[in-house]
Amino acid sequence: QTVKQLHAGIFEIDLRTGQTFWSDENFRLLGVEPGTVEPGAETFLSLIHPEDRARNAESMRKAIAGEGPLDDTHRIVRPDGTIRWMRGTGVVVRDGTGTAIGLSGITFDVTEQMTAEMAHRESADRLSRTLDALHAGVWEVDLATNKAYWSDENFRVLGLEPGSVEPSLDAFLALMHPEDQVGALMGLREGTHGERLPELEHRVMLPDGRTRWVGHVGAV
């Protein structure tokens, strides 16, 4: 019942004989009417997107060799030209000696999930490029642990090589001009009681001795 609710297809492969079973839903997920083609490695490979075939084959090889799980996400090209993302996951069946003799698992459509993830990555990449062009850094601070994240551009704005210091509130304060530290701390403390941080401008002391004015905006 759970497999039906997931609209998942079932596949089983006997690695000794090559005999393959696909459930009716597995056929339909691949865009093929049940029973109209012979299930098997050749048919399946012909439906995988050409750019994903080598990676899928390597994932399968590693699973059979015991070097990784039987779990792969790839595109298929249906006979009508529609491209869908599929995830196949399952187990490798082994005999008493540990030799792989079969594969058994399920296939389900993850097109919506993959499309959303790709859109998010594209949006993040665009934001990153925009921030780099503006010479703007991104930072996050966990006030409970004092752990922080600085983007590479944030390091550069502070005159540092990315990764050259451990990001933290203390590290940030150490770079701040001594005359500006109290005002900045008061601004941060005020911001933690609301939803947004006040706009802050202060000086930082660069490693080469120069002083640079920087500004901050953010949210709690």
Secondary structure by P-SEA (a helix, b strand, c coil): cccccccbbbbbbcccccbbbbcaaaaaaaccccccccccaaaaaaaccccaaaaaaaaaaaaaaccccccccccccccccbbbbbbbbbbbbbccccccccccbbbbbaaaaaaaaaaaaaaaaaaaaaaaaacccccccccccccccccaaaaaaaccccccccccaaaaaaaccccaaaaaaaaaaaaaaccccccccccccccccbbbbbbbbbcc
